Amino acid sequence: MNMDTPEYRRQVEEALLKKAPFRPMENGRAVPGLWHKVELPDCSGVLGSSYCCYLKRGTSDNTIIFMIGGGLLWNERTALLPSTIETAFSGKPCLYTEEVDPDNDYWFFCLRENNGILSALEDNPFRDWNIGMVNYSTGDLHLGAHDFTVTDENGKEVAVRCEGLKNLRACMAVFKEQFPEPSRLLLCGESAGGFSVPGVADEVLRSYPECKDVTLCTDSALMECGDWRGIAEKVWQVPAYLSDCLHSRDIVSDWYERLSKTRPGLRCLYITGRRDAAMAQYQSYMDGGAFTVREEYLETLPERFYEQYKRLSSLNLNFGFYYHDFPDALSAGSQHMTLTHPTFTENTVDGVTPAQWLFDGVNGRIKTIGLALLKE
């Protein structure tokens, strides 16, 4: 079903009412095993929508900080293309999530297609970990600090708030209060959240300075652009240390390269589909083409992922990789995002599930799985 229609919205509301995925805290504390939704009234999405974060207390003191994805904006024109009913009805591409409530409530907590690392099932080795989920509705890879105004096609001025950094800090304050001293920390994210992982690492790790057992994991993150630095500096206005280091067409590798100098030897992991459908779609549009999954972009992705692999694996970081070709339901490409999908625990490459690979990684058993898929 098209996610940007009144029928979809009705389905969302009915599912949330039936499932009631969130429970109130008890005396301000998270209840083990239950999901909680925390409203953050001083934060907002790009166009001013409400904002919240999600969390669950586990039965261990290990903690996951999960960066939610949801597209991006990179100039004034793309700022006017949020994923809304109005955008969809106009025939324009929906480039980024603007409203997290109730869409993400439904997406992550009512659909079987989204559980994976979030699930309480026996085959999820992270089921007993604390989880704090940083919502995303700012189009700036969770790192922007720029309010500006754009004019739409009808001459109306639209206020744009790329305030991802403010939202991230508000989320981390909640997680720090609920999960104060983790023994082990996994910072991970999917899609735009996966791009953000090496960028937000210092912000997140500052909340847990005593935790020395840290793993980063990026899921599905490769878009090439000749002006990442200009976008980061002028459109999003990220912290200078994150824009000054940008020098290539691969923003993710640039940020990991910076970490290799500031936190050498850090444990890092990367997972993606070899013909990632969403990455092909966004790359096509960023290059000036249609916002569609084009075969020519799917065909070039394995080679581009291999070039990224060579660069990341050469850094002074302890890197492991997992490449798969799990099918995408809507195209001839590979599945986009794995960490919260059932394939996290159900599918394998070379006999290893993504869950096994990731759990081994956080325990120091770094492996690279499926590299041969990039050479087929």
C-alpha positions, -999 to 999 in steps of 0.1 A, spaced: 0 0 0 12 35 -8 24 50 25 12 85 15 -25 80 12 -56 85 35 -62 47 34 -27 41 48 -32 67 75 -65 50 85 -46 16 86 -19 32 108 -44 45 133 -64 13 135 -32 -8 140 -19 14 167 -52 14 185 -53 -24 183 -17 -31 192 -11 -3 217 27 -9 215 37 16 242 33 16 280 37 44 305 68 44 327 65 37 364 77 66 386 96 80 357 115 48 351 114 24 321 98 -10 328 120 -39 317 107 -56 286 82 -28 276 85 -1 250 80 35 260 75 66 238 89 98 252 75 131 238 101 158 234 81 190 230 111 213 225 121 193 194 104 191 159 106 178 124 116 199 94 82 216 90 74 218 127 58 184 134 59 169 169 89 147 179 95 118 203 120 90 210 115 53 218 132 32 244 131 -2 261 148 -14 292 164 -48 289 175 -72 315 213 -65 310 232 -32 312 243 -35 276 228 -6 255 219 -1 219 216 35 205 197 31 173 197 59 147 164 57 127 166 66 90 142 84 67 158 99 36 174 134 34 172 168 19 202 185 3 190 219 -11 161 243 -10 142 223 -37 145 190 -19 135 206 14 100 210 -2 97 172 -9 88 156 24 70 123 25 35 135 29 1 129 13 3 163 -4 37 156 -20 26 121 -32 -7 135 -47 12 161 -66 33 134 -83 65 145 -68 91 123 -51 89 119 -13 125 123 -2 124 124 36 103 116 67 89 147 83 63 133 106 75 106 130 42 104 149 23 82 142 42 68 111 73 55 129 51 42 158 34 20 132 64 12 111 86 -1 138 61 -15 163 31 -28 143 47 -44 112 64 -78 112 86 -65 85 103 -43 111 115 -62 142 149 -79 138 172 -64 164 142 -48 182 124 -81 188 121 -101 220 123 -134 201 148 -161 212 167 -159 179 176 -122 185 208 -123 206 203 -86 215 168 -92 230 180 -85 266 198 -52 257 185 -17 265 175 1 234 172 39 228 159 48 193 166 83 180 138 94 157 145 112 125 125 139 108 150 166 99 166 154 66 201 163 79 215 129 90 207 138 126 233 165 127 219 198 114 215 231 132 201 254 106 167 271 104 159 288 71 131 298 47 123 286 12 96 297 -12 74 270 -27 60 269 -63 30 290 -52 51 318 -38 45 307 -2 74 310 23 80 277 41 100 276 74 126 247 73 141 234 105 172 212 101 176 207 138 187 171 140 216 178 164 192 194 189 169 164 186 198 140 190 210 157 222 175 157 236 172 119 230 206 112 245 196 131 277 166 107 280 187 76 273 215 87 297 190 91 325 173 57 318 205 38 309 232 56 329 262 32 328 263 6 301 289 -21 302 288 -25 264 275 0 238 263 -6 203 257 25 181 239 15 150 215 28 124 198 21 90 198 41 58 201 78 68 206 66 103 234 44 90 250 73 73 249 92 105 265 66 127 302 78 122 290 114 123 271 112 156 296 89 173 313 116 193 280 131 204 267 97 216 300 85 232 303 118 252 272 106 271 290 74 281 326 84 287 333 55 310 321 28 285 352 14 267 334 -16 250 320 2 220 309 -10 185 296 10 156 274 -5 129 262 12 97 234 -4 77 229 6 40 247 38 34 263 48 0 254 79 -19 279 97 -40 279 135 -43 305 160 -54 295 186 -28 289 169 5 310 195 22 288 223 8 256 206 19 270 199 53 282 234 58 255 255 41 223 235 41 225 214 73 252 234 92 266 205 110 295 210 135 326 222 118 347 192 127 322 171 107 322 193 76 359 202 75 368 166 71 346 160 40 368 157 9 354 129 -13 321 118 -29 314 93 0 304 111 32 302 79 52 338 70 44 350 105 51 334 104 86 349 70 93 382 82 81 380 110 107 372 85 134 402 64 124 424 94 134 405 104 166 395 69 178 420 45 162 412 8 165 375 14 172 353 -16 164 332 -9 133 308 -30 112 290 -24 79 261 -43 64 242 -38 31 225 -54 2 248 -56 -29 221 -41 -52 204 -19 -26 172 -7 -42 168 25 -22 204 36 -27 200 31 -64 168 52 -63 183 81 -44 215 81 -64 195 84 -96 176 114 -83 207 131 -68 224 127 -102 195 145 -119 175 115 -130 141 101 -120 134 90 -85 131 53 -95 150 21 -91 169 21 -124 187 -11 -135 218 8 -146 223 20 -110 216 -14 -96 243 -29 -119 270 -4 -107 263 -7 -70 284 -39 -63 315 -22 -78 308 10 -59 303 -10 -26 336 -28 -33 354 5 -37 339 17 -4 349 -16 12 385 -12 1 386 23 15 370 15 49 390 -17 54 422 3 49 415 27 78 430 23 112 397 9 125 387 -27 133 362 -32 105 340 -61 95 315 -63 67 284 -83 57 271 -82 21 239 -99 10 215 -102 -19 182 -106 1 155 -97 -25 137 -64 -24 99 -69 -24 92 -41 -49 121 -42 -74 148 -63 -89 173 -49 -64 184 -61 -30 166 -53 3 173 -19 18 180 -21 56 186 -53 75 189 -46 112 152 -42 120 140 -67 93 131 -103 98 160 -113 76 183 -101 105 176 -134 122 161 -156 94 184 -152 63 220 -163 59 251 -157 37 277 -184 39 256 -200 67 257 -169 89 228 -147 98 233 -109 101 223 -114 138 251 -139 144 276 -117 125 267 -86 145 267 -104 178 301 -119 170 313 -84 161 303 -68 193 321 -96 211 353 -89 193 350 -116 167 351 -94 136 343 -112 104 336 -102 67 308 -122 51 297 -122 15 325 -101 -1 324 -125 -31 289 -111 -39 304 -78 -48 326 -95 -75 298 -115 -92 
